[in-house]
């Protein structure tokens, strides 16, 4: 009886060991498969496969544009374009709104091709409204793209002039308040009114001797007006920027630009 019990215990122990070994083998295979899949996912793409993909792209392009070769044209840094604004520009514009400038006439990029239509695109980068102390408003424009014959390229360019007035750092500013105050003092000051009416509206007579004295006195008062006008402007707000539609601008390339010659 004891022998039978011992035999049964030995059989049970052997069966349990076989079950554990089988389970460990299954677990190992699962882990091995996981490692294989992970290695396949993260493996670097062989150069041959990259070359094959590149060939597929090239063949696709050739099927769209068969037997066509393209060359580029270099537009050198400093080249200037005369354009017109296609929107009003003022210091009340919201920052970030798009702006667009179109060439006044088509540009010849090469001697043997028809002229090209040029369009510059960008956005309002920053604006400042007029402030006290005579500080006038400003509008800063960022030029980002150029379109040549319906193809758009990134561009680095500057607005160099607006209506023959120089522009610096793409920032359009209204004239300082003291300049307009100075112009007003010059145009409508004492000497101006004295030249029109030496007697100041009263009935009087001037002769060869008194007339120079009258004008010298007026000139002295006019000089005082001109000297004081900048100080008077300090107490006032500056001027607004207001550039109407179709205003002429000069835009200058700040880096060489390569475009397709088509």
Secondary structure in CASP SS format (residue, H / E / C, confidence):
PFRMAT SS
TARGET T0000
AUTHOR 0000-0000-0000
METHOD secondary structure of the structure
MODEL  1
X C 1.00
X H 1.00
X H 1.00
X H 1.00
X H 1.00
X H 1.00
X H 1.00
X H 1.00
X H 1.00
X H 1.00
X H 1.00
X H 1.00
X H 1.00
X H 1.00
X H 1.00
X H 1.00
X H 1.00
X H 1.00
X H 1.00
X H 1.00
X H 1.00
X H 1.00
X H 1.00
X H 1.00
X H 1.00
X H 1.00
X H 1.00
X H 1.00
X H 1.00
X H 1.00
X H 1.00
X H 1.00
X H 1.00
X H 1.00
X H 1.00
X H 1.00
X H 1.00
X H 1.00
X H 1.00
X H 1.00
X H 1.00
X H 1.00
X C 1.00
X C 1.00
X C 1.00
X C 1.00
X H 1.00
X H 1.00
X H 1.00
X H 1.00
X H 1.00
X H 1.00
X H 1.00
X H 1.00
X H 1.00
X H 1.00
X H 1.00
X H 1.00
X H 1.00
X H 1.00
X H 1.00
X H 1.00
X H 1.00
X H 1.00
X C 1.00
X C 1.00
X C 1.00
X C 1.00
X C 1.00
X C 1.00
X C 1.00
X E 1.00
X E 1.00
X E 1.00
X E 1.00
X C 1.00
X C 1.00
X C 1.00
X C 1.00
X E 1.00
X E 1.00
X E 1.00
X E 1.00
X E 1.00
X E 1.00
X C 1.00
X C 1.00
X C 1.00
X E 1.00
X E 1.00
X C 1.00
X C 1.00
X C 1.00
X C 1.00
X C 1.00
X C 1.00
X C 1.00
X E 1.00
X E 1.00
X E 1.00
X E 1.00
X E 1.00
X E 1.00
X C 1.00
X C 1.00
X C 1.00
X E 1.00
X C 1.00
X C 1.00
X C 1.00
X C 1.00
X C 1.00
X C 1.00
X C 1.00
X C 1.00
X E 1.00
X C 1.00
X E 1.00
X E 1.00
X E 1.00
X E 1.00
X E 1.00
X E 1.00
X E 1.00
X E 1.00
X E 1.00
X E 1.00
X E 1.00
X C 1.00
X C 1.00
X C 1.00
X C 1.00
X C 1.00
X C 1.00
X C 1.00
X C 1.00
X C 1.00
X E 1.00
X E 1.00
X E 1.00
X E 1.00
X E 1.00
X E 1.00
X E 1.00
X E 1.00
X E 1.00
X E 1.00
X E 1.00
X C 1.00
X C 1.00
X E 1.00
X E 1.00
X E 1.00
X E 1.00
X C 1.00
X C 1.00
X E 1.00
X E 1.00
X E 1.00
X E 1.00
X E 1.00
X E 1.00
X C 1.00
X C 1.00
X E 1.00
X E 1.00
X C 1.00
X E 1.00
X C 1.00
X C 1.00
X E 1.00
X E 1.00
X E 1.00
X C 1.00
X C 1.00
X C 1.00
X H 1.00
X H 1.00
X H 1.00
X H 1.00
X H 1.00
X H 1.00
X H 1.00
X H 1.00
X H 1.00
X H 1.00
X H 1.00
X H 1.00
X C 1.00
X H 1.00
X H 1.00
X H 1.00
X H 1.00
X H 1.00
X H 1.00
X H 1.00
X C 1.00
X C 1.00
X C 1.00
X C 1.00
X C 1.00
X C 1.00
X C 1.00
X C 1.00
X C 1.00
X C 1.00
X C 1.00
X H 1.00
X H 1.00
X H 1.00
X H 1.00
X H 1.00
X H 1.00
X H 1.00
X H 1.00
X H 1.00
X H 1.00
X H 1.00
X H 1.00
X H 1.00
X H 1.00
X H 1.00
X H 1.00
X H 1.00
X H 1.00
X H 1.00
X H 1.00
X H 1.00
X H 1.00
X H 1.00
X H 1.00
X H 1.00
X H 1.00
X C 1.00
X C 1.00
X C 1.00
X C 1.00
X C 1.00
X C 1.00
X C 1.00
X C 1.00
X E 1.00
X E 1.00
X C 1.00
X C 1.00
X C 1.00
X C 1.00
X E 1.00
X E 1.00
X E 1.00
X E 1.00
X E 1.00
X E 1.00
X C 1.00
X C 1.00
X C 1.00
X E 1.00
X E 1.00
X E 1.00
X E 1.00
X C 1.00
X C 1.00
END
